[in-house]
């Protein structure tokens, strides 16, 4: 078997989901790993010359590959996951991108991932090796060894590069292990050493699930064999939150990467689609983040959540080279392809439970459970600019006053200005209303005194007058009945503002259908109403065409569905079939005269593609009869234009100038932002893509200027806003400029 195919064949996690979105949950167990083949627990191995890592999918080094002055950054990425290997399966390739870019990165593991204590395939043997006896401490150590090897190889090219290991006290009264890569003090691993559930969905009270629900008062430790932490301990719920808050205080993140606290349920059997440790570990992280943000003791931070097991049943988002690179890291972690006499540790040098797993799924994909989207920048008629994001769990905005010519060039951004409401989730959507005011829609996570009080709600803030401060958060409640029913699995909202001043908001619910609330002329809102759809798994997006008709689009694993609101107050009709092929889910939609144009990524390549849609050409979805007749011009296929790209995944930023040029901006396979100008029309040219070297948090966003030209913005990993602009007709982008330092501007709206 060729080496690449051998890597891919072994680089999936467990058989948890089938290769469809209706996948089945696999047997209980824990993650994967790669081996650290060092000569002892302390990592006292001489540092020797080594081969450089494969940089084919690496982000640029710590310098910024842009023209003009090099901006200073204060980035610190902290990743918090339940098990050793959750980072490699669900966050990578972003792990490797950060490591290779020179940015500080700390990964925190909540549990030891000890599973059943047997470091061997679940069935049979591996390479004829004798099946080891059950030993939770040794299996926990083997997984640690695999993680250290994987990280070392990603940054140095050698899995046996040494680590410095030590025990540190935690704010919860226990101890954790801190590992620092020799010669790379900015790369650290933290092992919290808690007992894992040992089952994906089984009733295991002695777990983070049981601690969260109050079924156990304390959760005990699970130490690793021969590690620097030698004393058992236990945490109450409060002590665990204090421990996590202490980590945040110590490592001062500007971006936090975490697992999905609301993963939803499978349509087929209504079982939770992710591991209980992933779900409830993430909820503990949410509480710690809220407490840390309230303290105001660190820099501003963004939060990115990642889809878990369900990711394996969705279209593959990575290009082949990135998938192979990710698979290579997983192979190292699993210790599956290394000579076993190379391991000098009796505990083992990786996780053999996954070394022989036959089907690649997670190795070739990544999906953000909550995304910024590409529609968080607005431009006014006077070329004023408004950018919106979520920092520290609050809506933040930046504003640049408008003007003409030299006045506009001389104007300065102001912000970030923070809104009062806390617990806001990543992904807010601003909308300009007919009277010039801006409304910003999003979701909030709310905690109560009891576990059952955990919930999410949809809501918005709106300016009191154009250009004036924003009013308080207005809750629109939630389409969900309870956390028990759907785990509060709702999407970021899409919204439109109609000419009569009313608004409509659209959300994907936990049944994977579209729901909506519509504002009436008197200001009241209708109840949440289901609009149907089947297997909708993307965040919805919305746009108005030139006639005032509203389009709402959402992706399934197989195509894109559309809903239409023909005029204010009219019923929303759909779902309608677009005839589009499978996408990687994130969509961007823009006005295109009397229709709209949608932009998305092609599976298995990351190429940007585009198609024009018109309401008269959309037919009722075959799986949903709909409420309209088939138009005489309806069709079941849509012409698609391939705009190329530089690999990558996530939403595409799109803005048109007044001469018909279109600026595209998207994350690449290297992790930075690339841009491309299409100056002769989207359907007529395949533009040249250019790397910028700028690593974003989320997706870039762009907007056209009324005076001509476009503006492009991104949120950096340091939580600062960066911006650039270009004149009309495909002009050269100006150098990227930072707007504000990550520690300043903690004012409220």
PyMOL commands that set and color helices and strands:
alter all, ss='L'
color gray80, all
select helices_A, chain A and resi 3-10+86-91+94-101+136-156+208-213+237-251+276-295+309-313+320-334+340-342+362-364+406-410+451-453+483-486+615-617+682-684
alter helices_A, ss='H'
color red, helices_A
select strands_A, chain A and resi 76-81+104-111+163-169+175-181+184-194+219-220+234-235+255-259+302-306+368-370+377-379+385-391+394-400+413-418+429-432+438-446+455-462+474-475+494-497+503-508+514-518+529-532+541-544+550-555+560-565+573-577+587-592+595-601+608-613+619-620+641-642+653-656+662-667+672-678+690-695+701-704+710-715+721-726+737-738+747-748
alter strands_A, ss='S'
color yellow, strands_A
deselect
rebuild
show_as cartoon
